Amino acid sequence: MVGQVKSKVKKSNEESCTSYVTLVATRIRAVIRSFFLLFFLIAEKLCYDGMRGYDKGSHHKMFS
């Protein structure tokens, strides 16, 4: 009887540990994904601004 209770407690502890690990893993994954999205957005904006500036410069060169 006591052995059954101990095994149940051990099992619940293991389950809580694994659920905590998966929670942390998903949280880390979400943070990494948000960082990547932010990085890509910034890179895209910089690239777009750079291309726009380059186009303006080439137009000015053509007109002058």
DSSP file (Angstrom, degrees, kcal/mol; ACC not computed):
  #  RESIDUE AA STRUCTURE BP1 BP2  ACC     N-H-->O    O-->H-N    N-H-->O    O-->H-N    TCO  KAPPA ALPHA  PHI   PSI    X-CA   Y-CA   Z-CA
    1    1 A M     >        0   0    0      0, 0.0     4,-1.6     0, 0.0     5,-0.1   0.000 360.0 360.0 360.0 -47.3    0.0    0.0    0.0
    2    2 A V  H  >  +     0   0    0      1,-0.2     4,-2.4     2,-0.2     5,-0.2   0.888 360.0  56.3 -66.3 -38.0    2.8    2.5    0.9
    3    3 A G  H  > S+     0   0    0      1,-0.2     4,-2.5     2,-0.2    -1,-0.2   0.884 104.6  52.5 -61.1 -39.6    4.8    1.4   -2.1
    4    4 A Q  H  > S+     0   0    0      2,-0.2     4,-2.2     1,-0.2    -1,-0.2   0.912 109.6  48.4 -62.7 -42.7    1.8    2.3   -4.4
    5    5 A V  H  X S+     0   0    0     -4,-1.6     4,-2.5     2,-0.2    -2,-0.2   0.922 111.6  49.8 -63.9 -43.7    1.5    5.8   -2.9
    6    6 A K  H  X S+     0   0    0     -4,-2.4     4,-2.8     1,-0.2    -2,-0.2   0.920 110.5  49.6 -61.9 -43.7    5.3    6.4   -3.3
    7    7 A S  H  X S+     0   0    0     -4,-2.5     4,-2.6     1,-0.2    -1,-0.2   0.891 110.7  50.7 -64.0 -37.7    5.2    5.3   -6.9
    8    8 A K  H  X S+     0   0    0     -4,-2.2     4,-2.5     2,-0.2    -1,-0.2   0.924 111.6  47.4 -63.9 -43.8    2.3    7.6   -7.6
    9    9 A V  H  X S+     0   0    0     -4,-2.5     4,-2.3     2,-0.2    -2,-0.2   0.925 112.9  48.8 -63.2 -44.2    4.1   10.5   -6.0
   10   10 A K  H  X S+     0   0    0     -4,-2.8     4,-2.4     1,-0.2    -2,-0.2   0.918 111.5  49.8 -61.5 -43.3    7.3    9.8   -7.9
   11   11 A K  H  X S+     0   0    0     -4,-2.6     4,-2.5     1,-0.2    -2,-0.2   0.923 110.9  48.4 -62.8 -44.5    5.3    9.5  -11.2
   12   12 A S  H  X S+     0   0    0     -4,-2.5     4,-2.6     1,-0.2    -1,-0.2   0.885 110.7  52.0 -65.1 -37.2    3.6   12.9  -10.5
   13   13 A N  H  X S+     0   0    0     -4,-2.3     4,-2.3     2,-0.2    -1,-0.2   0.927 110.6  47.7 -63.3 -44.4    6.9   14.5   -9.7
   14   14 A E  H  X S+     0   0    0     -4,-2.4     4,-2.8     2,-0.2     5,-0.2   0.914 112.3  49.8 -62.1 -42.8    8.4   13.2  -13.0
   15   15 A E  H  X S+     0   0    0     -4,-2.5     4,-2.7     1,-0.2    -2,-0.2   0.917 111.2  48.0 -62.9 -43.3    5.4   14.4  -14.9
   16   16 A S  H  X S+     0   0    0     -4,-2.6     4,-2.2     2,-0.2    -1,-0.2   0.889 111.9  51.1 -65.3 -36.9    5.6   17.9  -13.4
   17   17 A C  H  X S+     0   0    0     -4,-2.3     4,-2.4     2,-0.2    -2,-0.2   0.940 112.5  44.9 -64.5 -47.1    9.3   18.0  -14.1
   18   18 A T  H  X S+     0   0    0     -4,-2.8     4,-2.7     1,-0.2    -2,-0.2   0.896 113.1  50.6 -66.1 -39.0    8.8   17.0  -17.8
   19   19 A S  H  X S+     0   0    0     -4,-2.7     4,-2.3    -5,-0.2    -1,-0.2   0.892 110.8  49.8 -65.2 -37.2    5.9   19.5  -18.2
   20   20 A Y  H  X S+     0   0    0     -4,-2.2     4,-2.6    -5,-0.2    -2,-0.2   0.915 110.9  49.5 -64.6 -42.7    8.1   22.2  -16.6
   21   21 A V  H  X S+     0   0    0     -4,-2.4     4,-2.7     2,-0.2    -2,-0.2   0.924 112.4  46.9 -62.9 -44.7   10.9   21.3  -19.1
   22   22 A T  H  X S+     0   0    0     -4,-2.7     4,-2.8     2,-0.2     5,-0.2   0.886 111.3  52.5 -65.5 -37.1    8.5   21.4  -22.1
   23   23 A L  H  X S+     0   0    0     -4,-2.3     4,-2.2     2,-0.2    -2,-0.2   0.937 112.1  44.9 -61.9 -46.5    7.1   24.7  -20.8
   24   24 A V  H  X S+     0   0    0     -4,-2.6     4,-2.8     2,-0.2    -2,-0.2   0.913 113.3  51.3 -63.4 -42.6   10.6   26.2  -20.6
   25   25 A A  H  X S+     0   0    0     -4,-2.7     4,-2.7     1,-0.2    -2,-0.2   0.921 111.4  46.2 -62.3 -44.8   11.5   24.8  -24.0
   26   26 A T  H  X S+     0   0    0     -4,-2.8     4,-2.4     2,-0.2    -1,-0.2   0.884 113.0  50.6 -66.2 -36.7    8.4   26.3  -25.6
   27   27 A R  H  X S+     0   0    0     -4,-2.2     4,-2.4    -5,-0.2    -2,-0.2   0.933 112.1  46.4 -65.8 -44.5    9.0   29.6  -23.9
   28   28 A I  H  X S+     0   0    0     -4,-2.8     4,-2.8     1,-0.2     5,-0.2   0.918 112.6  51.1 -62.2 -43.0   12.6   29.7  -25.1
   29   29 A R  H  X S+     0   0    0     -4,-2.7     4,-2.6     1,-0.2    -1,-0.2   0.908 110.2  49.2 -61.3 -42.0   11.5   28.7  -28.6
   30   30 A A  H  X S+     0   0    0     -4,-2.4     4,-2.5     2,-0.2    -1,-0.2   0.906 111.7  48.8 -63.9 -41.5    8.9   31.5  -28.7
   31   31 A V  H  X S+     0   0    0     -4,-2.4     4,-2.4     2,-0.2    -2,-0.2   0.932 112.6  47.6 -63.9 -45.4   11.6   34.0  -27.5
   32   32 A I  H  X S+     0   0    0     -4,-2.8     4,-2.6     1,-0.2    -2,-0.2   0.914 112.0  50.6 -62.1 -42.4   14.0   32.8  -30.2
   33   33 A R  H  X S+     0   0    0     -4,-2.6     4,-2.6     1,-0.2    -1,-0.2   0.911 110.5  48.7 -62.8 -41.9   11.3   33.0  -32.8
   34   34 A S  H  X S+     0   0    0     -4,-2.5     4,-2.6     2,-0.2    -1,-0.2   0.895 111.0  51.0 -66.0 -38.2   10.3   36.5  -31.8
   35   35 A F  H  X S+     0   0    0     -4,-2.4     4,-2.8     2,-0.2    -2,-0.2   0.928 111.3  48.0 -62.7 -43.7   14.0   37.6  -31.9
   36   36 A F  H  X S+     0   0    0     -4,-2.6     4,-2.9     2,-0.2     5,-0.2   0.920 112.3  48.8 -62.7 -43.7   14.4   36.1  -35.4
   37   37 A L  H  X S+     0   0    0     -4,-2.6     4,-2.6     2,-0.2    -1,-0.2   0.926 112.9  47.7 -61.3 -44.3   11.2   37.8  -36.6
   38   38 A L  H  X S+     0   0    0     -4,-2.6     4,-2.6     2,-0.2    -2,-0.2   0.925 112.9  48.9 -61.7 -45.0   12.4   41.1  -35.2
   39   39 A F  H  X S+     0   0    0     -4,-2.8     4,-2.9     1,-0.2    -2,-0.2   0.921 112.4  47.7 -61.1 -45.3   15.8   40.7  -36.8
   40   40 A F  H  X S+     0   0    0     -4,-2.9     4,-2.9     2,-0.2    -1,-0.2   0.903 111.8  50.3 -64.6 -40.4   14.3   39.8  -40.2
   41   41 A L  H  X S+     0   0    0     -4,-2.6     4,-2.5    -5,-0.2    -2,-0.2   0.933 113.6  45.1 -62.2 -45.2   12.0   42.8  -40.0
   42   42 A I  H  X S+     0   0    0     -4,-2.6     4,-2.8     2,-0.2     5,-0.2   0.930 114.7  48.1 -64.1 -44.8   14.9   45.2  -39.1
   43   43 A A  H  X S+     0   0    0     -4,-2.9     4,-2.8     1,-0.2    -2,-0.2   0.911 112.6  48.8 -62.7 -42.2   17.1   43.7  -41.8
   44   44 A E  H  X S+     0   0    0     -4,-2.9     4,-2.9    -5,-0.2    -1,-0.2   0.916 112.5  47.9 -63.7 -42.7   14.3   43.9  -44.4
   45   45 A K  H  X S+     0   0    0     -4,-2.5     4,-3.0     2,-0.2     5,-0.2   0.924 113.4  47.3 -64.6 -44.6   13.6   47.6  -43.4
   46   46 A L  H  X S+     0   0    0     -4,-2.8     4,-2.7     2,-0.2    -2,-0.2   0.926 114.3  47.2 -62.2 -44.1   17.3   48.4  -43.6
   47   47 A C  H  X S+     0   0    0     -4,-2.8     4,-2.7    -5,-0.2    -2,-0.2   0.924 113.8  47.7 -63.5 -43.9   17.7   46.7  -46.9
   48   48 A Y  H  X S+     0   0    0     -4,-2.9     4,-2.6     2,-0.2    -2,-0.2   0.927 113.6  46.9 -63.5 -45.5   14.5   48.4  -48.3
   49   49 A D  H  X S+     0   0    0     -4,-3.0     4,-2.7     1,-0.2    -1,-0.2   0.908 113.1  50.2 -62.2 -41.1   15.7   51.8  -47.1
   50   50 A G  H  X S+     0   0    0     -4,-2.7     4,-2.4    -5,-0.2    -2,-0.2   0.914 111.8  46.8 -63.8 -43.4   19.1   51.2  -48.5
   51   51 A M  H  X S+     0   0    0     -4,-2.7     4,-2.7     2,-0.2    -2,-0.2   0.900 112.6  50.0 -65.2 -40.4   17.7   50.2  -51.9
   52   52 A R  H  X S+     0   0    0     -4,-2.6     4,-2.5     2,-0.2    -2,-0.2   0.921 112.1  47.5 -64.3 -43.1   15.4   53.2  -51.9
   53   53 A G  H  X S+     0   0    0     -4,-2.7     4,-2.3     2,-0.2    -2,-0.2   0.890 111.9  50.7 -63.7 -38.9   18.3   55.5  -51.1
   54   54 A Y  H  X S+     0   0    0     -4,-2.4     4,-2.5     2,-0.2    -2,-0.2   0.912 110.0  49.7 -65.1 -43.1   20.4   53.8  -53.8
   55   55 A D  H  X S+     0   0    0     -4,-2.7     4,-2.5     2,-0.2    -2,-0.2   0.924 110.9  49.5 -61.9 -44.4   17.6   54.3  -56.4
   56   56 A K  H  X S+     0   0    0     -4,-2.5     4,-2.5     1,-0.2    -1,-0.2   0.922 111.2  50.1 -60.0 -43.6   17.2   58.0  -55.4
   57   57 A G  H  X S+     0   0    0     -4,-2.3     4,-2.2     1,-0.2    -2,-0.2   0.909 110.8  48.1 -62.7 -42.4   21.0   58.4  -55.8
   58   58 A S  H  X S+     0   0    0     -4,-2.5     4,-2.3     2,-0.2    -1,-0.2   0.892 111.4  50.9 -67.3 -37.9   21.0   56.7  -59.2
   59   59 A H  H  X S+     0   0    0     -4,-2.5     4,-2.5     2,-0.2     5,-0.2   0.923 110.0  49.6 -63.6 -42.8   18.1   58.9  -60.4
   60   60 A H  H  X S+     0   0    0     -4,-2.5     4,-2.1     1,-0.2    -1,-0.2   0.899 110.5  50.9 -62.2 -39.3   19.9   62.0  -59.2
   61   61 A K  H  < S+     0   0    0     -4,-2.2    -1,-0.2     1,-0.2    -2,-0.2   0.908 110.3  49.4 -65.1 -40.5   23.0   60.9  -61.1
   62   62 A M  H  < S+     0   0    0     -4,-2.3    -2,-0.2     1,-0.2    -1,-0.2   0.919 113.6  45.3 -64.9 -42.6   21.0   60.4  -64.2
   63   63 A F  H  <        0   0    0     -4,-2.5    -1,-0.2     1,-0.2    -2,-0.2   0.848 360.0 360.0 -71.0 -32.9   19.3   63.8  -64.1
   64   64 A S     <        0   0    0     -4,-2.1    -1,-0.2    -5,-0.2    -2,-0.2   0.491 360.0 360.0 -84.4 360.0   22.5   65.7  -63.2
